[in-house]
Amino acid sequence: MDPWQETIMSKKSSGRRTRRVFNAEFKTKVALAALREDKTLADLCQQYELHPAQIRDWKKQLLERASDVFGTAGKAASPVDLGPFHAKIGQQALEIDFLEGALTKAGLLSACK
């Protein structure tokens, strides 16, 4: 069974269809098929059992958001504040120097080297 067939809901006892919910993979598949233009819109509507407006909307959304796949869509990355990291590195360097001096005085550091 095709994945798109799983999205089609069964009819209620009253004969009316329930609202269909489509996953992102199905929408992408339909939008890419519309972009390829190897089939007419009518053929796609018949194949996927969708209204032409729905296919056009998904195709338009795909084209508008395609740049999000490869980047931040034109948004500049906010600079990272490195101040706290530099302060932490400085603090650790001081602690290492202090401990190295204390261990050298105690005669324990020369045994480790």
C-alpha positions in Angstrom: 0.0 0.0 0.0 1.3 3.5 -0.9 1.9 5.9 2.0 -0.5 8.4 0.5 -3.3 5.8 0.7 -2.8 5.5 4.4 -3.8 9.1 4.8 -7.3 8.6 3.2 -9.9 8.2 5.9 -12.9 5.9 5.5 -16.4 7.2 5.1 -18.6 7.7 8.1 -21.9 5.8 8.3 -23.7 9.0 7.1 -21.8 8.8 3.8 -19.7 11.9 4.5 -15.9 11.7 4.5 -14.0 12.6 7.6 -11.3 15.3 7.4 -8.1 13.9 6.0 -4.8 14.8 7.6 -1.6 14.5 5.5 1.9 14.1 6.9 4.8 16.2 5.7 6.3 13.4 3.6 3.1 13.1 1.6 2.8 16.9 1.1 6.5 17.0 -0.1 5.9 14.1 -2.5 2.9 15.8 -4.1 4.6 19.3 -4.2 7.7 17.8 -5.9 5.5 15.9 -8.4 3.8 19.3 -9.2 7.2 21.0 -9.6 8.5 18.3 -12.0 5.6 19.1 -14.3 5.8 15.7 -16.0 2.1 15.3 -15.3 -0.7 17.7 -15.6 -2.4 19.2 -12.5 -5.5 17.2 -13.4 -3.5 14.0 -13.5 -2.0 14.8 -10.1 -5.4 15.6 -8.7 -6.7 12.3 -9.9 -3.7 10.3 -8.7 -3.6 11.7 -5.2 -7.3 12.5 -4.9 -6.7 16.1 -4.1 -8.2 19.4 -5.1 -6.1 21.5 -7.5 -5.9 24.4 -5.1 -4.4 22.1 -2.4 -1.7 21.0 -4.8 -0.9 24.6 -5.8 -0.8 25.7 -2.2 1.7 22.9 -1.2 3.8 23.7 -4.3 3.9 27.4 -3.4 4.8 26.6 0.3 7.6 24.4 -0.9 9.0 27.0 -3.2 8.8 29.7 -0.5 10.5 27.6 2.2 13.1 25.8 0.1 15.8 28.2 1.2 15.2 27.1 4.8 16.7 23.7 3.9 20.1 25.1 3.1 20.4 27.9 5.7 18.7 30.4 7.9 16.6 31.9 5.1 18.4 35.2 5.0 18.5 35.7 8.7 21.8 36.9 10.1 23.2 34.7 12.8 23.4 36.4 16.2 26.9 36.8 17.5 27.9 34.6 20.4 29.0 36.4 23.6 32.4 34.8 24.3 33.0 36.8 27.5 31.8 34.2 30.0 33.8 31.5 28.2 37.0 33.5 28.3 36.5 34.3 32.0 36.0 30.6 32.7 39.2 29.7 30.8 41.1 32.4 32.7 39.8 31.1 36.0 40.8 27.5 35.2 44.3 28.7 34.1 44.8 30.4 37.4 43.6 27.3 39.3 46.0 25.0 37.3 48.9 27.4 38.0 48.1 27.5 41.7 47.7 23.7 42.0 50.9 23.2 40.0 52.8 25.4 42.4 51.3 23.8 45.5 52.1 20.3 44.3 55.7 21.3 43.3 56.3 22.6 46.8 54.9 19.5 48.3 57.2 17.4 46.1 54.3 15.5 44.5 54.4 17.1 41.0 57.9 15.9 40.2 56.9 12.3 40.9 54.0 12.6 38.3 56.1 13.9 35.5 
